[in-house]
């Protein structure tokens, strides 16, 4: 298993959604769980990081509840999320 910190996981997710907003993504249809850089990360770790990004207001999205599982989704970065990504450049 790859040993990525939460900050790195969040940067990967935010970075990809930033690229998508700019029309520069090479993987515009792939769900976050399948991002190449996150392939070896446990889904629960990815889920917790997505939840964090939603709760902090960096992305617009939500979490759908199915019978035995939760499924997170992101529609876009917020202005705060865009500023966060651009400030890291």
Legacy VTK file of the C-alpha trace (Angstrom):
# vtk DataFile Version 3.0
C-alpha trace
ASCII
DATASET POLYDATA
POINTS 89 float
0.000 0.000 0.000
1.220 3.470 -0.860
1.812 5.644 2.181
0.248 8.997 1.292
-0.650 11.579 3.907
-4.138 13.061 4.075
-2.740 16.358 2.771
-1.325 14.643 -0.312
-4.577 12.749 -0.937
-6.549 15.995 -0.676
-4.100 17.771 -2.992
-4.517 14.992 -5.584
-8.308 15.241 -5.464
-8.369 19.049 -5.528
-5.741 19.165 -8.267
-7.710 16.836 -10.509
-10.961 18.752 -10.049
-9.083 21.984 -10.750
-7.770 20.487 -14.018
-11.297 19.386 -14.867
-12.600 22.911 -14.307
-9.936 24.200 -16.692
-10.676 21.531 -19.306
-7.145 20.137 -18.883
-7.814 16.790 -17.223
-6.527 13.633 -18.851
-9.046 11.594 -16.826
-12.213 13.734 -16.798
-14.693 10.873 -16.299
-12.860 8.756 -13.730
-14.279 8.631 -10.191
-12.007 9.669 -7.328
-11.600 6.101 -6.076
-10.022 5.256 -9.436
-7.575 8.149 -9.757
-4.259 6.539 -10.771
-2.360 8.157 -7.861
-4.909 6.794 -5.355
-5.258 3.243 -6.727
-3.463 1.682 -3.757
-5.191 3.753 -1.068
-8.026 2.148 0.879
-11.461 3.425 -0.118
-12.262 4.389 3.487
-9.231 6.699 3.602
-10.273 8.337 0.320
-13.851 8.623 1.606
-12.727 10.407 4.793
-10.649 12.863 2.770
-13.534 13.618 0.405
-15.794 14.140 3.417
-13.212 16.561 4.832
-13.078 18.550 1.571
-16.882 18.810 1.510
-17.120 19.810 5.169
-14.395 22.446 4.810
-16.213 24.003 1.868
-13.419 23.393 -0.638
-15.696 21.418 -2.960
-19.395 21.142 -3.725
-20.680 17.633 -3.389
-22.287 15.202 -1.053
-22.504 11.668 0.192
-25.229 9.321 -1.004
-26.288 6.630 1.435
-27.121 3.214 0.047
-28.210 0.246 2.157
-24.757 -0.826 3.314
-22.433 1.795 1.888
-21.851 5.487 1.386
-20.850 6.932 -1.945
-19.238 10.409 -2.088
-19.457 12.704 -5.084
-18.020 16.079 -6.028
-19.535 18.393 -8.620
-16.961 21.165 -8.568
-14.449 23.171 -6.592
-15.740 26.165 -4.669
-14.050 29.547 -4.961
-12.260 28.693 -1.709
-11.060 25.414 -3.238
-9.856 27.178 -6.386
-7.951 29.729 -4.296
-6.419 26.911 -2.224
-5.153 25.112 -5.338
-3.879 28.294 -6.996
-2.062 29.397 -3.843
-0.199 26.071 -3.763
1.168 26.588 -7.284
LINES 1 90
89 0 1 2 3 4 5 6 7 8 9 10 11 12 13 14 15 16 17 18 19 20 21 22 23 24 25 26 27 28 29 30 31 32 33 34 35 36 37 38 39 40 41 42 43 44 45 46 47 48 49 50 51 52 53 54 55 56 57 58 59 60 61 62 63 64 65 66 67 68 69 70 71 72 73 74 75 76 77 78 79 80 81 82 83 84 85 86 87 88
